[in-house]
Amino acid sequence: MSEGSFPPAGWHCRRDDGHVISCDRERLDFDFIHRSLAASYWSPGISRQAVEMAAAHSIPFGLYAPDGRQVGYCRVITDQVSLAYLADVWVEPGLRGLGLGKFLVGTVTGIPAWRAVRRWLLFTADAHGLYQQFGFSGLVEPDRVMARLPSRA
């Protein structure tokens, strides 16, 4: 890993109330992550194998309650220079409204090693207000962006 790249061993961020964000892959609770993402609108019914493969090819972040239980998740796919894609942002429904989503998104997008990344992308159908607080907006030049979607045949 080159100098300035992320994540360094043991990286974590602790909130005053004891919630912690960590990119320690050993701490990830894939039962929680799979159950959460399979219930989401963007990946209904996703297999556990697909969830684990996506995490293996990304930089995953777990959000943990003070008791150590995983209560949130997201992952980033990035070359650490030109592009970073924020995906699978999830906070346990019963804990929403406590600022944990802000803590997760703000911490992850504010990592010093990623401040110079030229473009961050994400997809959302329902949390525009959250992401706008961290500089996300609709596409400024939609005619310059294309997507390739799987065939529905």
N, C-alpha and C positions, 0 to 999 in steps of 0.2 A: 504494500500500500504506500502511495506516495505521501510525502510530507504535506500536512494540511488536510489529508483526506479523513473521512469519517466512516465508521466510528472507532475511536480508540478503545482499547480494552478497558472494561469496567465503567464505561460512560453511563451516567444516569443523572436525572434531575429530580430533586425533591421539593414539593410544595410545602408551605408552612404547616398545613394540616396533616402532613404525613403521606399524602399520595405521591407516588414515584413513577416516573417514566424511565424505562430502561430498554436498551437494545440488546440485552443479554438473551441470546437465543435459547439458552438452557432454562430460562424462567418462563418462557412462553407456555401457556396452557392451551394446547391445541383442541381440547374438548370445548373449552369456552369459545375460542376463536371460530371453530367450525360451526358450533351451534349458533353463534351470533351472525356470522356471514350467511349461513344457510337460511336464516330468517329475514335477511335484509331484502330490500326491493331490488338491489342491483345484482345480486347473485343468489336468487332463490334456489334452494336445493343443491347448491354447490357441494361436490364431494370433499371429503376430508383430504383425500390424496391431492386434489387440486389446490386446496388451501395450503397444505404443507409445501407443495411445489412452488406456489406463488411466494411464500415466505422465504423459501430457500434461495430464490432468485431476486430478492429484494433486500432492503434494510428494514426489518420489522421492529416495531416499537410496542412494548406492552405498557399499559397503564395499570398500576397496582394500588389497591386500597392500603391504608395503614396496617391492616392485618396480613398483607401479603397476597391477598386474593386478586386475581386479574379481573379488572372491571372495564378495560378499554383496550383498543388496538388501532394501529394504522401501520402502513408500510410506505416506503419511498423507493422508487426506481430512479436511479440517477447516474449520469456520467461525471457528476460533481463540477461541471463546467458550463455546459450549454443548456441542459434540461434536467428537471426533476419532476417526477410525477407522483403526486400524493394520492394514495388509494386506500380503500377499505377502512375509512375512519369510522370507528364505532365506540360508543360509550354505552354501558349498560343502561337500559331505559329507565330504571328506577333511580338512577343517579344523574339523569340529565337535569339541567337547570342549576347545577351547582358550580358551573365554571370549569368542569373537567374537560369538556370539548375544547374550550378556549386554551386551557393549559396544554393539552395535547398538541393542537394545531400550532399554537404560538411557539411552543418549545421546539417542535420539530422543524418548522419553517424558519426559526430564528437561530439555528445552529451556526456558529461562526464560520465553520468550514464551508458552509453552503451559501453564505451571504452574496457571493459573486456569481452564483448560478444565474444565467441570463433569463431563463423562462421556467416558471412553475406551472404545471397543469393539474387539473383535477376534473372529475365529473361529479355533478350533484343534481338532484332533482328537488331537494327540500331544505338545504342548509345554506343558501346563498348569503344570508345575513351574517352567519358565522364566518364564512370564508372572506367576505368583503372586509371584515375587521383586520385581516392580515394581508391586504393588498390584492386579493383576487378580484377579478371582474369578468364580465362576459368577454368574448373574443373581440378585440379591437379591430382586427383585420380578418374577418371570417373567410374572406375570399382567398386567404393565404394558408388556410388550414384544410387538410383533407383527412378523411378517416377511411380505413378499410375494415369493413364489417364482414363477419362470416356469412357464407351463403345460407339462405333460409330455404333452399330447395328441398 
